[in-house]
Amino acid sequence: MAETFFSFTGQDMAIDLGTANTLVYVRGKGIVLNEPSVVAINSQNNRALAVGMEAKRMIGRTPANITAIRPLRDGVIADFDITEKMLRYFIQKVHHRRWARPRIVVCVPSGITPVERRAVEEAAYHAGARRAYTIEEPMAAAIGSGLPIAEPSGSMVVDIGGGTTEVAVISL
């Protein structure tokens, strides 16, 4: 009964918002989206023309007023508005129920400030999340790879991304 209710209210998603690529995981379906973290913007009206793979294909093939922007640098949001547009596009691409808003967990680098963490949560809320949470990337990598994070033994995790590389030792 509860499972039916939660499927009615929206899907649970995890988003790895990377400097180079963004991955979206949907509970029960696995990774359903893996696209470049790029947005093509019309600089005359600041309108997003394309996101992800389509925006990447436009690089070098557009007039001067259209620029491709990577809204994340060093694993954190460099352009809040563009990141929000990108997140909204990716969420709508995989979450087809407009009236049901998903719960979303977003992976963040372990060294970010509380202000940067809050910016990620706000971007997720503005993009359509019913609830937004953050998890540090090494912990998400450990959980995703099946490491025993709840046991009193240490595990070393190396998370190599397009903009950052993090090394962490995780233990109960």
C-alpha positions as CSV (number, residue, x, y, z in Angstrom):
1,M,0.0,0.0,0.0
2,A,2.7,2.5,1.0
3,E,4.7,1.6,-2.1
4,T,1.7,2.4,-4.3
5,F,1.3,5.7,-2.5
6,F,4.9,6.7,-3.1
7,S,4.8,5.7,-6.7
8,F,1.7,8.0,-7.0
9,T,3.4,11.0,-5.4
10,G,6.6,10.8,-7.5
11,Q,9.7,8.8,-8.2
12,D,12.8,8.8,-6.1
13,M,15.9,10.0,-8.0
14,A,19.5,10.5,-7.4
15,I,21.5,13.0,-9.5
16,D,25.2,13.0,-9.9
17,L,25.6,16.6,-11.0
18,G,29.1,16.5,-12.5
19,T,31.4,19.0,-14.1
20,A,31.6,17.0,-17.3
21,N,28.5,14.8,-17.2
22,T,25.2,14.5,-15.3
23,L,23.8,11.1,-14.4
24,V,20.3,10.4,-13.2
25,Y,19.4,7.3,-11.3
26,V,15.7,6.3,-10.7
27,R,14.9,3.8,-8.0
28,G,13.9,0.5,-9.5
29,K,15.2,1.5,-13.0
30,G,18.9,2.2,-12.5
31,I,20.8,4.9,-14.4
32,V,18.3,6.3,-16.9
33,L,20.2,9.4,-18.1
34,N,23.9,10.1,-18.8
35,E,24.4,13.4,-20.6
36,P,27.0,16.2,-20.8
37,S,26.6,19.0,-18.3
38,V,26.3,21.6,-21.0
39,V,23.6,24.2,-21.8
40,A,23.4,26.2,-25.1
41,I,22.2,29.7,-24.3
42,N,21.1,32.5,-26.6
43,S,23.1,35.4,-25.2
44,Q,20.6,38.0,-26.5
45,N,17.7,36.9,-24.3
46,N,19.5,34.4,-21.9
47,R,17.1,31.6,-23.1
48,A,18.2,28.0,-23.0
49,L,18.1,26.5,-26.5
50,A,19.4,23.1,-25.8
51,V,20.7,21.0,-22.9
52,G,22.9,17.9,-22.6
53,M,23.9,16.0,-25.7
54,E,22.0,18.3,-28.0
55,A,23.8,21.3,-26.6
56,K,27.2,19.6,-26.9
57,R,26.5,18.8,-30.5
58,M,25.9,22.6,-31.1
59,I,29.4,23.6,-30.0
60,G,31.3,25.2,-32.9
61,R,28.3,25.0,-35.2
62,T,26.2,28.0,-34.0
63,P,26.2,31.8,-34.6
64,A,28.1,34.0,-32.2
65,N,25.1,34.8,-30.1
66,I,24.7,31.2,-29.0
67,T,27.2,30.0,-26.4
68,A,27.6,26.6,-24.8
69,I,28.0,26.9,-21.0
70,R,29.1,24.4,-18.4
71,P,27.4,25.7,-15.3
72,L,29.5,23.7,-12.9
73,R,33.2,24.2,-12.0
74,D,35.3,22.1,-9.7
75,G,32.2,20.2,-8.8
76,V,30.1,23.2,-7.5
77,I,27.6,25.5,-9.1
78,A,29.2,28.4,-11.0
79,D,26.0,29.6,-12.6
80,F,22.9,29.0,-10.5
81,D,20.3,30.0,-13.1
82,I,21.8,27.8,-15.8
83,T,22.2,24.9,-13.4
84,E,18.6,25.2,-12.5
85,K,17.5,25.1,-16.1
86,M,19.7,22.1,-16.8
87,L,18.4,20.2,-13.7
88,R,14.8,21.0,-14.7
89,Y,15.4,19.7,-18.2
90,F,17.0,16.4,-16.9
91,I,14.3,15.9,-14.3
92,Q,11.5,16.4,-16.8
93,K,13.2,14.1,-19.3
94,V,13.1,11.2,-16.9
95,H,10.1,12.1,-14.7
96,H,7.0,12.3,-16.9
97,R,4.4,13.0,-14.2
98,R,4.1,16.8,-14.0
99,W,1.7,16.8,-11.1
100,A,3.9,14.5,-9.0
101,R,7.2,15.9,-7.8
102,P,10.1,13.6,-7.1
103,R,12.3,13.3,-4.1
104,I,15.8,13.9,-5.2
105,V,19.3,13.2,-3.7
106,V,22.1,15.2,-5.4
107,C,25.7,14.2,-5.1
108,V,28.1,17.0,-3.9
109,P,31.9,17.2,-3.4
110,S,32.9,16.5,0.2
111,G,34.7,19.8,0.6
112,I,31.9,22.2,-0.3
113,T,30.7,24.9,2.0
114,P,27.3,25.0,3.6
115,V,26.4,27.9,1.3
116,E,27.3,25.8,-1.8
117,R,25.4,22.8,-0.4
118,R,22.3,25.0,0.1
119,A,22.7,26.3,-3.5
120,V,22.5,22.7,-4.8
121,E,19.4,22.0,-2.7
122,E,17.7,25.2,-3.9
123,A,18.5,24.5,-7.5
124,A,16.9,21.0,-7.1
125,Y,13.8,22.6,-5.4
126,H,13.5,25.2,-8.2
127,A,13.9,22.5,-10.8
128,G,10.9,20.6,-9.4
129,A,11.9,18.5,-6.5
130,R,9.4,17.8,-3.7
131,R,12.2,17.1,-1.3
132,A,15.9,17.7,-2.0
133,Y,18.8,16.1,-0.2
134,T,22.6,16.1,-0.7
135,I,25.1,13.3,-0.2
136,E,28.9,13.5,-0.5
137,E,30.2,12.0,-3.7
138,P,32.6,9.4,-2.0
139,M,29.7,8.1,0.2
140,A,27.4,7.8,-2.8
141,A,30.2,6.0,-4.7
142,A,30.7,3.6,-1.8
143,I,26.9,2.9,-1.5
144,G,26.6,2.4,-5.3
145,S,29.5,0.0,-5.5
146,G,28.2,-2.1,-2.6
147,L,30.9,-1.4,0.0
148,P,30.0,-2.3,3.6
149,I,29.5,1.3,4.9
150,A,27.6,0.1,8.0
151,E,30.3,-2.2,9.2
152,P,33.2,-1.2,11.5
153,S,35.8,-1.7,8.7
154,G,37.5,0.9,6.6
155,S,37.0,1.2,2.9
156,M,39.0,3.6,0.6
157,V,37.0,5.2,-2.1
158,V,38.5,7.1,-5.1
159,D,35.9,9.1,-7.0
160,I,37.4,10.3,-10.3
161,G,35.2,12.9,-12.1
162,G,35.6,15.3,-15.0
163,G,36.4,18.3,-12.7
164,T,37.4,16.8,-9.4
165,T,38.9,13.7,-7.9
166,E,38.2,12.8,-4.3
167,V,39.7,10.2,-2.1
168,A,38.0,9.2,1.1
169,V,38.2,6.5,3.8
170,I,34.8,5.5,5.0
171,S,34.1,3.6,8.2
172,L,31.3,3.2,10.7
